[in-house]
Amino acid sequence: MAKHSETTFASTCVTCPHRETGFCGTLLESSSGDSKAGRQPGWQHFVTARADEQIVVRNQAYDDVFVLCTGWAFRYFQLSDGRRQILKFLLPGDLFSPIAIFEGTFHFSVKALTDAQVSGFARSEIGAKCLANPNVQSAIANSCIADNRDATELLTALGQLSAEQRIAYLLLHLMQRVATRNVIREQRYPFPLRQQHIADAVGLTSVHVSRVFSLFRDRRILTLSEGVLQVSNPPELERIGSLR
């Protein structure tokens, strides 16, 4: 990965469309009154990663807490035989994990799904701001709550739903998250996942995923082509994949 200094992308944070809704927006707002002299040197830096490039390695210690700025990434756990469970897809504004604020060793790996830019914040700086600023405390708490909710729902989907329902659930979950970050027209969603990514997220083979997508296409529910998910029948997709 290529690493850049704090000043290289200074304007990126100022103009970032996710600044107001993401954790990093609250963190940077708490720093707006800080003087340069009062900040820890190198408290924020940026890295860029190409698609399929490793960003974080499981069981390695890091001094930073990472936020995805642009692109898509995913966190995952890989078994010794090469099988992979994707734990969560990361979108712009997402923390890699809120738990990383409290411990330095990652218990999962993170890989770029597309070309991506990542911001790293010094953990010690976040800890100091958490003690001093209630807004940062609230942002951390909200991130932990959302992460736990997503993990609970995914576990339920993997344990109780059929293959068709699992995939529909995943698509609905991602559609909702994508829609908060993009203007969606005619139910067309940017969707750079390949079938293997979907398979690794819902515990199926890529062949099985292909069959389900063919079924969805034949039933005129949705199609996935060239990185775009076109949903033709949202109510039916909701009926299949909703946990509620």
Sequence and secondary structure as in RCSB ss.txt:
>XXXX:A:sequence
MAKHSETTFASTCVTCPHRETGFCGTLLESSSGDSKAGRQPGWQHFVTARADEQIVVRNQAYDDVFVLCTGWAFR
YFQLSDGRRQILKFLLPGDLFSPIAIFEGTFHFSVKALTDAQVSGFARSEIGAKCLANPNVQSAIANSCIADNRD
ATELLTALGQLSAEQRIAYLLLHLMQRVATRNVIREQRYPFPLRQQHIADAVGLTSVHVSRVFSLFRDRRILTLS
EGVLQVSNPPELERIGSLR
>XXXX:A:secstr
 EEE TTTTHHHHHH TTTTTSHHHHHHHHTTT  GGGS TTSEEEEEE TT EEE TT B SEEEEEEES EEE
EEE TTS EEEEEEE TT BS GGGGT SB SSEEEESSSEEEEEEEHHHHHHHHHH HHHHHHHHHHHHHHHHH
HHHHHHHHHHS HHHHHHHHHHHHHHHHHTTS  BTTEEE    HHHHHHHHT  HHHHHHHHHHHHHTTSEEEE
TTEEEES HHHHHHHH   
